Structures are given as structure tokens and as C-alpha cells.
Amino acid sequence: GVTMDFVPIGDAALTDDHSSTASEKNSTTKKKMFIHAFCFKFKKDAPEEKIAGLMQELANSKEHIPVLREFMVGKNVAPRTHGFQYGEIAIFEKKADLEILSDLKACSHSFALEIRPPNGKKAKATISWLVGKLSDLQFEKYKVAITWPGRGGETLIDLEQLIRFPETIYRGQKDAPRSIMLITGHRDVRRFKSRKRFIEDMEGNAIRLVQEAINRGFLSP
């Protein structure tokens, strides 16, 4: 399929209140909104009823993922489809609330959720706060990606290292991280190749990650 991520511009940005006029729409709300679009193209021999069932399951997943502001799935009815049969639009309050990546070659999913630490904390205090929030998670199932201020890139850390040796994470740093992502993944070749199980695993793991975030106060229920 084909993916597009964008932030709406101008007065065309969507709001919850569809009756509002353009002049009434809040510019701050528009800046926060983030839209993810995806076009689906299936194999030519895939039965239409199975494709429709899979898309219906995907459309029903919105109620289980709180970070989704809006979620729509529909059939492509354009005169020229270019082979794309269905489309999906997901609207978030802001970019990177929840990122889902499916690696077709590795037959795996990865899920990343942004964590926003309390304001006013420095590097050591932020990491200590993070350790307290994540210490009861299963080490082998999670990683944490931290980006510190400056020119350095993102650092991917095993959760076990973060919990057992937090001082190695903030050593040499003074200010709080610019971003923190909680990451989990799933790989099952047999299930990945099943269209129905592909959606089930993607939805189930996303729901679990969001629920963990809610339980720890990273997200509002």
C-alpha cells in the first residue's frame, strides 16, 4: 500500500464541531491535528468478500484505541483506482501519539507510543520518573527510544538496561530528553501471512500498548 502523513493547513482543517464556521475554528487545534492516510492494494486473486470483511474489522478497531480522534475506512470508488481498493484515514490530536510499523519482509509489527514526562525535570529526575513508571513491565517485551537535546540522534535502549542501570542512560546529560518513545513488537510469520490474523495482531498489540500507557498515566482513558 501507500502511506501519507500530514498536518492540515488553512481553514480546511477538520474539527469535532462540523457546524463551526471557518472563522470560528481554533488555530491551535488545527496545528495539533495529525492525519495518517493509507491506501490498500490486495492480490488479484483475493476474494472480495474476504477483503471486505478484513476492512470491516479494521474499521471497527477505533473504539479500542483511545488516541484516535477519528478513524475511517472505505472502498475506493474513484474512476481510476490505480489498483488501490480501499483507503484508511486516521486522525490524531498530534503527531506520534501512536506509531505502527509493519515490516513485510520480516513479517513483524512494531508499536511506539510517545511518553511526555512532567515539566520542570532535568535529565536524572526524568529518567528516575520513567523507571518508576515502567519497572513492572516485562523486560523482554519492551524497548525505550530516547532523544536528548543537541545533535545526537535517537538512542534505542532495552527496558532491562533502563531499569537496572538508569545512571548509564542519563550520564553526561543535564536537560530532560527531547522525546521518549515506549516500543514493543510482535513477530509471527504464520499469523502475519493471514489477513485476518494480521489485523487481529496489529489491533491487539496496539490496544495493549495504549492500555499500559493509560495504566501509567501517560494517556487519559
N, C-alpha and C positions, 0 to 999 in steps of 0.2 A: 504494500500500500504506500501512500504518500502522506507525509505529515506536514502540517504547517502550524506554527505557534506565533501568536501576535497579540499586541495590546491595541484595543480600539482607539481611533483618533477622531477628533471632531465631534460634532453633535450626534453622530450616528451610533455612539457607544450605547450599549444596552443597559437598562436599569430594571430593577424589580417592578417599578411602577410604570407600566406601559402607557398610562394615561397622561404622564407628565409631558409638558412641552419641552422643546429643546432648551429654552432659556431657564427652565426650572431644574434641569439636570445638574447634579453636583459634579464639578470638575474633579474633585478629589476622588470621588467614587470611580470615575472613568479611568483615572490614572492607575488605580489599584487593580482593575479588572484585567484578567489574563485569559486568553482563549486558545484552546488546543483543538485543531481540526485534523481529522484522519479520513482518508478515502480507502475503502476496501476493494480488493480485486481477488476473486476466488478462481480456482481452477475451472476450466471449461466443462469438465465432466461432473462438477459438484452439483448435486440435486438442489433445485431451487427451494424446495420445502425445508431442506436441512439448513440452507443458508439463512432463510427467513427465520427459522427457529433460533439459530445462533444469534442473529441480530436482535431478536426479541429478548433473549436472555441478557444480552449486553445492555439493551435499553432499560431493563428492569433493575440494573445494578445501582442506579443513582441513589436510591433510598438507603443503601448500605454504606455510602461514602460521604461523610458529613462535609468534607472540604469542597465538594462540588456545589457550586451555586446553581448551575443549570447543566443539564445533560440531555442531548438529543441524538437520536439515531434515526436515519430514514433512507429510503430507497432512492437511488439516482434516477430521476425522470427527465434528465436533460436530453435533447435531441442527439447530441454527440457525447456519449458516456466515456469514450476512450478506454473501455473495458472495466471501469470502476462501477460496481453495482450498488454499493451503499456508502453512506457518509456518516461521520460522527462529529459532533461539536460538544466540547466540554468547556464550561466557563468557571473559572476560579476567582476568588477575591484578589489574589495576587499571584505572581509567578512563583513557581517552585514550591507551592503548598504540598503537592504530591507529584512525584515524577515516577513514571512506569516505563521501563525499557524491556522489550522482548528481543532477544538475540536469536534470530532464526537459525544461524549456523550452530550455535552452542546449545540450542533447544532449552533456553533458560529465560526466566523473568528476573528482573531486579526492581526493587521498590525503594524510593528515597523520599523521606519526609523532612522538611526544614524545621529545625528547632530554634526558637527565638529565646535566648537567655534573658534574665531580668536586666533592666537598665542599671547602669552605675557600677557594674562589677568589672574588675580587672581580670587579667589572664588567669591567675591562680584561683581566684574566687569563682570564676565562671566554670573552670574545669572541676573544681570541688563540687559545685552545684550540679553539674552534669553527672558526675559519678554517683551522687546521692540519688538522682532520678533514675539511673539506668542499671544500678548494681544488681538488681534481682532478675534481669533478663538472662536468657540462655546465651552464654558467651559465643558458642559456635554459630549461632543464627544471625548475628548482627555485626555490623561494622559502623564506624563513625567517620565521616569526612569533615575535616576542619580546615578552614581557610583563615590564616592570620593576616593582620594588616601588613602592608608592604608589597614587595614584588613576588614573594613566594607564591607558588600555586597551591592547589588543594592537596591535603595530606590524608591518605586513607589509613585508618587505624583499626586494628582488631579490638573488639569491645573488651576482651580479656586484658589487653595491654592498658587500655584506658582505666579499667577498674583497679588492676593490681599495681600499676606503675604510673599514676597520674602525673608525677613530677617530671617524667620524661616527655610529657605532652606539652606542658607549658614552659619548659626550661628555655630561657632566653627570650621569653615573650613578656611584655608589660601590659599591653592593652588586650581587651577581650577579642575573641575571634570575630572576623567579618561575617562568617557563616558557619553553621553546624548542620550537618545532614545525618539523620539516622537511616541506615541502609540495611535491607535484608534481601535475600534472594531465594530462588527456587529453581531446581533443575530436575526434570523427569522426562527423558526422551520419549517414552511411550505416551505419556499423557499430553505432552506438548504437541504431538502429531495428530491428536484427536481434537477436532474443532470445539466440541462441547467441553471437553476437559480443559482445553486451553483457556476458555473463558472462565470456567469454574476456578481454576488455579489462580488466574490473574485477579479475579474478583476477591477470592477468599484471602489471598495474601495481602492484598491492598486493605481489605477490611480489618485484618488482624493488626497491621501496622498502624492504621488510624486509631483502632481501639486502644492499643498500647499508648499512643500519644495522648488520647483522651484521659486514660487512667493516670497518667503522669502530669496532667495539667498543661501539656503543650498545646492542646486544642480544646475548644469548647464543644460539649456534646450537642 
